[in-house]
Amino acid sequence: MQNKSVTDPSAPGEEDNGVILSICVSTKKDVPAFLLILDAKTLTELARCTTTVTGLPYGFHHTFLPSDF
């Protein structure tokens, strides 16, 4: 899954002044997905939002199966 950069609107033109949002998933059935929020300059964790969603496969958005699956 692709990360999303969100710049600080009070500092236009400074690309690394803001946060990076990253959805983290695991193929393990007991590890829930979470949203990780990182400082764009230092890559330190600012926050983590957890979910109850588990067992998402890697490549979920580009998995193609035959129509008779």
C-alpha positions as CSV (number, residue, x, y, z in Angstrom):
1,M,0.0,0.0,0.0
2,Q,1.2,3.4,-0.8
3,N,2.2,6.0,1.8
4,K,0.6,9.4,1.8
5,S,2.4,12.6,2.6
6,V,0.5,15.5,4.2
7,T,2.3,18.8,4.4
8,D,1.8,21.4,7.1
9,P,-0.4,24.2,5.5
10,S,1.4,26.8,7.6
11,A,4.7,26.0,5.9
12,P,4.1,26.0,2.1
13,G,7.0,24.8,0.0
14,E,8.6,22.7,2.7
15,E,7.8,19.2,1.6
16,D,9.2,17.4,4.7
17,N,7.3,19.7,7.1
18,G,4.2,17.5,7.9
19,V,3.4,13.9,8.4
20,I,3.5,10.6,6.5
21,L,0.4,8.3,6.7
22,S,1.1,4.6,6.2
23,I,-1.4,1.8,6.4
24,C,0.4,-1.3,7.9
25,V,-1.0,-4.8,7.3
26,S,0.1,-8.3,8.2
27,T,-0.6,-11.6,6.7
28,K,-0.8,-13.1,10.2
29,K,-4.4,-13.8,11.2
30,D,-3.9,-12.4,14.7
31,V,-2.2,-9.1,13.8
32,P,-4.6,-6.2,13.1
33,A,-4.0,-3.5,10.5
34,F,-3.1,-0.1,11.7
35,L,-2.5,3.5,10.5
36,L,1.0,4.7,11.3
37,I,1.6,8.5,11.5
38,L,5.2,9.6,11.2
39,D,6.9,12.9,11.4
40,A,8.0,13.6,7.8
41,K,11.4,15.1,8.8
42,T,12.6,12.6,11.4
43,L,10.4,9.6,10.6
44,T,9.6,9.2,14.3
45,E,6.2,7.8,15.2
46,L,3.7,10.4,16.3
47,A,0.6,8.2,16.5
48,R,-0.8,4.8,15.7
49,C,-4.5,4.1,15.0
50,T,-5.4,0.5,15.4
51,T,-8.3,-1.5,13.9
52,T,-9.8,-4.9,14.4
53,V,-9.2,-5.9,10.7
54,T,-6.8,-8.9,10.5
55,G,-5.4,-11.2,7.9
56,L,-5.2,-8.9,4.9
57,P,-2.9,-10.4,2.2
58,Y,-0.1,-8.5,0.7
59,G,-1.0,-7.3,-2.8
60,F,-4.7,-7.2,-1.9
61,H,-5.3,-4.5,-4.5
62,H,-3.7,-6.3,-7.3
63,T,-4.8,-9.9,-6.8
64,F,-6.6,-11.2,-9.8
65,L,-8.5,-14.5,-9.8
66,P,-10.2,-16.4,-12.6
67,S,-13.9,-15.7,-12.9
68,D,-14.6,-19.4,-12.0
69,F,-12.7,-19.2,-8.7
